Every structure is written in structure tokens, then in C-alpha cells.
Amino acid sequence: QVLRKSLQRGVALSTGSFLVYEAHKLISGFVEVHASFKVEEVIEQADYLYGSGETEKLYRLLVQHKNSDDAELLWRLARASRDLAQLSSTSAEEKRQLAYEGLEYAKKALEKNESNFEAHKWYGICLNDVGDFEGIKTKIGNAIVIKEHFQRAIELNPKDATTIHLIGIWCYSFAEMPWYQRKIAATLFATPPTSTFQEYAAHSHLKLFSCLYTADPNFYSKNLLFLGKTYLKLNNKKMALLWLSKAKEYPAHTEEDKQVR
């Protein structure tokens, strides 16, 4: 009888231990799934706010996760920082602070996932923005690095029309570079980065092909503007009028769209 009671108590303890162990496994698994789900939930909410043009709300949502190790969250935060800096209501000092913040978030996103094309794209964009606060010499000096990140983004996602547009803007900037900036470039590089309006036009038409592939040829107002400006430089006023008219008629959803108009 004593032996039987001892065995029953042992079984009860073993059963209890087993149940505790199983409960621990279940809770741990739930926590892991819940954490993963939370990241996806934040990204889904962020994309909704971005699509709705809720720039300030989007930044407030994502800045809570600035210490995240998730590259998808971090590059979105870099983009949100830049978009907030573009608002006319943002002060000059805040614009500067947001530019440097955005660069840090994009850099961290790259460190977490070098194969993320969005991280490369936004690193290049944010590095270019920081150059506005550090003078023309730094801006020109960063140009090669910026183009390398844009090219890497295209390698990772050849169908991303935005990055192809950015390469076009890069080419346009060097094609239009005034003589004194060319002299600075010559002192910084053994072979200074150069470009032509023809090269820009080629990139832009490549972008348009990409957009036609996705059935959205007018995806970005600024691209329409720069196509028009490029055709003016090429002295093709008929095509310039076509694209500038499209830019003028583009619905102004964002601060940049208003500037383009």
C-alpha cells in the first residue's frame, strides 16, 4: 500500500512536470509567433499609412521601432524620416536632423540585410540628402557611392522603376553640372563621373519600359518632369511639351507632387 501510494505520487509529479513543460513550450511558441506577427502587423499598418499619405503618423509609428533588427522596418523608417523632412511645415533644423536620422536607419537596414534592394535604394537617397548639409565637395564625393547603391538595388530587383528613375536623375545631375562643380569633381576623382542628357534619356526610357511592364507608365510625377526637361535639353520641344503636360496634370497627392506641378 505504501509502495502504491509512492508510485501514484510519482506519476502525479511526473504528469505535473510534463504539463508544465508542455505549457512552457506552448507559451514560448506563442511568444515567438506573436513577435513575428507583430512585425508583420506594423509593416502592414505602415504601408497603409504610406499609401494614404499620412506622413507624420507613419513616422510616429515606425520611430517606436528604431532599435529593431528588421531591415524591412528600418528602410521604411528611413523613407518616413525623409518624407517628413520634405514637408513644408518641417523646420530647417528638423530637416537636417531627419536627414541624418534617415541615413542611420538605412545604414542599419543594410547591415541587417545586404540583399535588401530597398535598403540600398534608401541608403543612396539618404546619403544624397545629407550631402545637401555638408557642402558641394562632399556631395560630389559621395556621388560614386550613391550610384553604386542604386546599381546594386537594380541588380537585386531589375523591375524596380523607382531605382531606374534615380539612376536617371543621377545622370541628369552630372550632365547639368556647372563648370565650377566639374573642377571640384576633377580634383576628387582620377576619372570624374560624367554623364550626358542622352544617357539620362536612355535610362528614362528603360524606366518607362519597366513601368509599361507593370501597366503604370505614369508612376511618378518627378519622372515626368525630368523627361520633359531632358527633351528640352535635347531641343525636342514636341516631346518636352508632351511630358511636361503630363507632369502638370498629375494629381498632387504629396508635397513633392505639388513642387513638380
N, C-alpha and C positions, 0 to 999 in steps of 0.2 A: 504493500500500500504506500509506504514511504517512497519507494522507487518510482511507483506510478505517478505520484504527485510531483516528484522531482522532474520526471520526463515531461509531464504536462506543462510544468512551469518553464522548462527549457524550450519546448515547442512554442509556447506563448511568447517568450522573449525573442526567439528566432523570427517568429512571424511578425512581431512588432518591429524588429530591426529591419526586416525585409520591406515592410510597408513604409518605414521612414526613409529607407534607401530609395525605394521607388518614387516616393513623393518628392524627394530631393532631385531625382533625375527629371521628373516631370516639371518641377518648378524651374530648374536650370534650363531645360529645353525651352520652356515658355519664355523665360527672360531673354534667351538668345534670339528666338523668333520675334519676340516683341521689339527688341532693339533693332533688328534688321527691318522690321515692318515700319518702325518709327522713321528711319532714314528715308525709306521709300515714300512714306506719308508726307514728310517735309518737302521732298523733291516734287511730289505731285502738287502740293499746295503752292510751292514756289513757281512752278511752271504755269499754274493757273493765274497767279498774280502777275507774272511777267506778260502773259498773253492779254491780260486785262489792263495793262499799263499802270498798275499800282506800284510805282517805283519805291515810294517811301515805305509802304507796308512790306514789300518784298525785302528790302534791306533790313528792316527791323526783325523780320522772321529769320533771315539767314545769318545775321550777325550774332545771334544767340548760339550758333554752331561754328563759330570761327576757330575753335580748337578741335574741330572734327578731323578725323583721319580719312574721311571720304572725299576723294577727288571730285566726285560729281557735285557734292555740296560746295566745295571750295571754289571751283571755277564759276559756279553760279553766283557765289558771293563776290568774286572779283568783278563779274559783269554787273551785279547790282550796285557795287560801290561806284563803278564808272558811270552807270546810268544816273545815279543820284547826283554825282558831280556835274553832270550835264544840265541839270535843271537850273532854270534862271533864278529860282528862289534860293539856290545854294550860294553861300558867301565865298569870296575868293580864298579865304583861309581854309574853309571846309573843302573846297575843290582840291586844294593842294593835299590836304590830309587824306582825302578819299583816294586820290591818285596813288599815293604811296601805299595805302592800305590794300588797294586792289592789286598792286604789283606783288605784295607779300602773299596774298591769298592765292594768286595764280602760280607763284613760285612754289608754294606749299603743295598745291594740287599736282604740279609736275613731279615733285619729289615723291608723292604718294603713288602716282601712276604716270610714268613717262610715255605710255602708249595711248594716253587720252588726247585725242585731237583737239578737243575744246580747250584743254589746259594749255596746249601750245599756242592756240589762236589767241586766247585771252592774255597769255603772258606777253605775246608780241604787242598786242594792243595797249596793254597797261605800261609796258616799257616805253612805248612811243609817247604815251601821255606824260610820264614822269620827265621825259626829255624837255617838255614844254616849260618845266620849272628849273631846269638845270643848264639852260643855255644852248645855243645852236651847235657848239662844238660837241657837247655830249650827245645831242640829238642825232647829229650826223654819225658820230662814233658808234651809236647803238644800232644804226641802220642795218648793218650786215647781220647782226644777231637777230633783229626783228624779222628780216626776210627769211632767215634760216628756220625760225619757228613757224612762220607761215607755210613755208615749203614742207616742213615736217608734218604739219597739220593736214596738208593736201595729200601727202603720201599715205597718211593713216585713214583719210576719208576723201577720196578724189571727187566725190559728188557734192562736197560742201560748197555751195555757191558763195557764201559769205567770205570764206577764206580766199577764194579765187578773186573776188572783188577787192579784198585787201591787198593782194599782190598787185592788182591793177593800180590801186591808189599809191602803193609804194613806187611803182614805175612812173606814175604821173608826177609824183613829188620830185623825183630826180630829173625828170625831163624838164620840169619848170624851174629848177633850182637856179637862182640868180648867180651871177659871176663870182661875187664875193664868197658865197657859200661853196661854190666849186673849188675855190682856192683853199678854203678850210679843209674840204674833203681830200684835196691833193696832198695836204700835209699829214693827214691822218692815215691814209691808205697808200700802199705802194701802187695799187691799181684801184683808183677811186671808183665807187659804184656809180654807174651811169645808166641812163635809160632814154628811151625816145617815146614820142607820142604814138608811133606806130606799134611799139612793143606794148604800150598800155592798151591800145585798141584791140590787139590780138588777145590779150588776157581778158578783156571785157567781153569779146565775142565768145571766148571759151566759156566765160561765166554765163552768158546768155544761153549757150547751148545746154549747159548744165541746168539752167532754170527751165528751159523748154522741156527738158527730160522730165522734170518734176511738175510740168504743167503750170508753172508760176513764173512767167517771164518778167513780171514787174515786182519782184520780191522786195526791193529795197529802193527807197526814193533817192538816196545819195548816189546809188549806182547810175540811175537815170540822169541825174545832174552831171556826173563826171563823163558819161558817154557824150552828152551834149557838148560839154566843154572841150572834150577831146576832138570831136568833129569840127568845132570852131578852130582849134589849133591846126587841124589838117585842112582848113579852108573849105570844108564841105558844109555849107550853110543849110542846105536842104535837110541833111541827116541831123545836123545840130538842132534845127527847129523841131524836128520830129521828137527827139529825146528830151529836149528842154520843155516842150509842151506836155509830154508825159509826166515829167517831174513836177511841173506846175499844177497839173490836175490830180496828182497823187493825194489820197486822203491823209490829212495831217493828224496822225494818231499820237506821235511822240514830239518831244521838244526838237529833236533833230529834223523831223519831217517839216516842222514849221520854219526852221532855219533854211532848209533846202528850198522851200517854196519862196 
